[in-house]
Amino acid sequence: MLSFYQKMLAFFSLPELGYVRFLIFFGLFPTTLLFWIFHRDIARYIGLILLLAVTSVIVYIPWDLIALGDKVWYFIDYLNVLILGIPLEEYLFTLLFVLMSSGLTVAFKVWEEKHARSS
């Protein structure tokens, strides 16, 4: 029986999950940490952040469908889950990085306000 560590190591060692690993390490982990540290401040803007996330996906779908149709780019479907012809990983990328950039904007705003008061 494999330990949890061995199972996780095996999962993250799969070469076909390279992009998924990228999303986890550079998208999910930092975004989760950011939202955990600044949860009170981000909660004040959660409606706006969710609006930005939904808007980005609405703009993103036609953008990618046009680019795919014109063969500007292509996707490798790692998870074998397509939504409207676009891999699930691409939706996750869009949402994670919109959430991360929105969270960073709130974090910098809070930092600036604290430093403006102290000067």
C-alpha positions, 0 to 999 in steps of 0.5 A: 500500500502506497503512502499519501506522500508516494501517491502524491509524488506519483501523481505529480510525476506524470509528464502528461500533467505538466500544465496541471502541475503548473496551475496547481503550483503557480495558480492554486497555491498562491491564490489560496494563500493570498485569499487566506492572508487577506480574507477580511479585505478580499471579502469586502470586494468579493462581489467585484472579484466574482464579476471580474471572474465571470466577465473574463470567462465570458470574454475568454470563450469566444476569444479562444474559439475564434483563435482555435478556428483560425488555428492561431493556437491549439490546446493539449487536453490533459484532463480529457474534459472539454467544455464548448471545445475548450479544455477544463484546464484553460478555464481554470487558468483564466479563473485562477489568474483573474482571482490572483490578480484581483486578490493582489490588487486588494492586497496592494491597496490595503498595504498602501492604505496602511502605509499612507496612515503611518506616514 
